[in-house]
């Protein structure tokens, strides 16, 4: 697969930004970069550790990544970044089920570490998952912005750039819950759980590489706010501008409110 070339590039503070001519091209470009990171980690350490996001905006990336050759998935450990509390495990909106359906069942990684959605002791479950992230230092996280700029389920006004925890229970903002309805995962707002376990922002920024994939017109306002307004917890994605190991992938729809020279 030949790497698509961006049609526009810029840098906002420390964050490189690349705009590709379609959602599909964005996914292919990010997948090829992810493969390079994975292969390098395996060569250096014998294994690679990944955190993957779920959601419709990640589909072109996941589909492209699962089709790439020359990745020894048996030496890859995969984490995911959030899960609803007390959602039936076979519910179509279950994030582990999403990852299996769109990715894991194709590549069969060495280990998949799902966030437990029905723990007997929620605080212990968070502590145990944080311990796993410490045991398996993460090489790559692939994530996106929510429609309100959230990273994982770190929604405004709950997002904390200096959160002392890496994994915690969080109340979901109504904007996030409405986004799940809009994406077709639930039929109504009343069906969407009110709480979830999420990796916090420090946990999401700890990996060696951060690839942020934000396609689609519904994300355009979040992209504009996170890139052009001050870095602030009211727009969680803006924190990527302050790290030197992240890259943002956009398509023309999500970049529509930006002024980027050709």
Secondary structure in CASP SS format (residue, H / E / C, confidence):
PFRMAT SS
TARGET T0000
AUTHOR 0000-0000-0000
METHOD secondary structure of the structure
MODEL  1
X C 1.00
X C 1.00
X C 1.00
X C 1.00
X C 1.00
X C 1.00
X C 1.00
X E 1.00
X E 1.00
X E 1.00
X E 1.00
X E 1.00
X C 1.00
X C 1.00
X E 1.00
X E 1.00
X E 1.00
X E 1.00
X E 1.00
X E 1.00
X C 1.00
X C 1.00
X H 1.00
X H 1.00
X H 1.00
X H 1.00
X H 1.00
X H 1.00
X H 1.00
X H 1.00
X H 1.00
X H 1.00
X H 1.00
X H 1.00
X H 1.00
X H 1.00
X H 1.00
X H 1.00
X H 1.00
X H 1.00
X H 1.00
X H 1.00
X H 1.00
X H 1.00
X H 1.00
X C 1.00
X C 1.00
X E 1.00
X E 1.00
X E 1.00
X E 1.00
X E 1.00
X C 1.00
X C 1.00
X C 1.00
X H 1.00
X H 1.00
X H 1.00
X H 1.00
X H 1.00
X H 1.00
X H 1.00
X H 1.00
X H 1.00
X H 1.00
X H 1.00
X H 1.00
X C 1.00
X C 1.00
X C 1.00
X C 1.00
X C 1.00
X H 1.00
X H 1.00
X H 1.00
X E 1.00
X E 1.00
X E 1.00
X E 1.00
X E 1.00
X C 1.00
X E 1.00
X E 1.00
X E 1.00
X C 1.00
X C 1.00
X C 1.00
X C 1.00
X C 1.00
X C 1.00
X C 1.00
X C 1.00
X C 1.00
X C 1.00
X H 1.00
X H 1.00
X H 1.00
X H 1.00
X H 1.00
X H 1.00
X H 1.00
X H 1.00
X H 1.00
X H 1.00
X H 1.00
X H 1.00
X H 1.00
X C 1.00
X C 1.00
X C 1.00
X E 1.00
X E 1.00
X E 1.00
X C 1.00
X C 1.00
X C 1.00
X C 1.00
X C 1.00
X C 1.00
X C 1.00
X C 1.00
X H 1.00
X H 1.00
X H 1.00
X H 1.00
X H 1.00
X H 1.00
X H 1.00
X H 1.00
X H 1.00
X H 1.00
X H 1.00
X H 1.00
X H 1.00
X H 1.00
X C 1.00
X C 1.00
X C 1.00
X C 1.00
X E 1.00
X E 1.00
X E 1.00
X E 1.00
X C 1.00
X C 1.00
X C 1.00
X C 1.00
X C 1.00
X C 1.00
X C 1.00
X E 1.00
X C 1.00
X C 1.00
X E 1.00
X C 1.00
X C 1.00
X C 1.00
X C 1.00
X C 1.00
X C 1.00
X C 1.00
X C 1.00
X C 1.00
X C 1.00
X C 1.00
X C 1.00
X E 1.00
X E 1.00
X E 1.00
X E 1.00
X E 1.00
X C 1.00
X C 1.00
X H 1.00
X H 1.00
X H 1.00
X H 1.00
X H 1.00
X H 1.00
X H 1.00
X H 1.00
X H 1.00
X C 1.00
X C 1.00
X C 1.00
X C 1.00
X C 1.00
X C 1.00
X H 1.00
X H 1.00
X H 1.00
X C 1.00
X C 1.00
X C 1.00
X E 1.00
X E 1.00
X E 1.00
X E 1.00
X E 1.00
X C 1.00
X H 1.00
X H 1.00
X H 1.00
X H 1.00
X H 1.00
X H 1.00
X C 1.00
X C 1.00
X E 1.00
X E 1.00
X E 1.00
X E 1.00
X E 1.00
X E 1.00
X C 1.00
X C 1.00
X H 1.00
X H 1.00
X H 1.00
X H 1.00
X H 1.00
X H 1.00
X H 1.00
X H 1.00
X H 1.00
X H 1.00
X H 1.00
X H 1.00
X C 1.00
X C 1.00
X C 1.00
X E 1.00
X C 1.00
X C 1.00
X E 1.00
X H 1.00
X H 1.00
X H 1.00
X H 1.00
X H 1.00
X H 1.00
X H 1.00
X C 1.00
X C 1.00
X C 1.00
X E 1.00
X E 1.00
X E 1.00
X E 1.00
X E 1.00
X E 1.00
X C 1.00
X C 1.00
X C 1.00
X C 1.00
X C 1.00
X C 1.00
X C 1.00
X C 1.00
X C 1.00
X C 1.00
X C 1.00
END
